[in-house]
Amino acid sequence: MTAGLDTPDRRGRTGLDRQGRDLTGNPRVRIVDVKVLSCDWYVLRRTTFDYRHSDGHWSREQRETHDRGDGATILLYDPDRRTVLLTRQFRLPAYVNGHPDGMLIETTAGLLDGDSPEEAIRREAAEETGHTVGAAEHVFDVYMSPGSVTERLHFFAAPYTPATATSSGGGIAAEGEDIATVELPFTEALAMIRAGEIADAKTIMLLQWAALDGPFGS
């Protein structure tokens, strides 16, 4: 009996080795086997499949996929004061891969955890920034690292004002979160991208969207 396969893992999941076995959307791909390598919190799978190349020959391939669930992110902006509300928190993967202190400036984000994307991002905005989000504009959906991570991230934007602050934010302390809010003039946030001070992909994408097609577009 294996946790996550035929008995529940720590998150109550079973059948984790069934994910991806019944895919039929691409006739050039035939799934052969799916093996769960880890299911501590996220799920690491190794999938064996046959792939038909453009010249017609078949090859057997193996790929590992990291499944952390889908997520959502939101850019909070004040069109009158021309500011954006971002967060700052420690990110261990960035720290071990060369970031000087691991403290990243980001747009609010989080996993869906069973909610719809808009429900999830309203929850995350309240938890992280303390602001109650009104009407949220859906911007786009993106696979952030499709070579190895299954996550699809849903992007949103919404206005905020000092009046929308209903709590202190800061994240969920019981989950180890220690999140600070960072309010910046929009032009300064763009300059921080150029200077490398904002190095988070989702944040750069939303700030550039805001400059091109969003609330600060010409």
Secondary structure, DSSP 8 states (H G I E B T S, - for coil): --BTTTB--TTS---GGGTTTT--S-TTEEEEEEEEEE-SSSEEEEEEEEEE-TTS-EEEEEEEEEE---EEEEEEEETTTTEEEEEEEE-HHHHHTT-SS-EEEE-EEEE-TTS-HHHHHHHHHHHHH-B---S-EEEEEEES-TTTB--EEEEEEEE--GGGB-S-----GGGT---EEEEEEHHHHHHHHHTTS---HHHHHHHHHHHHTSTT--
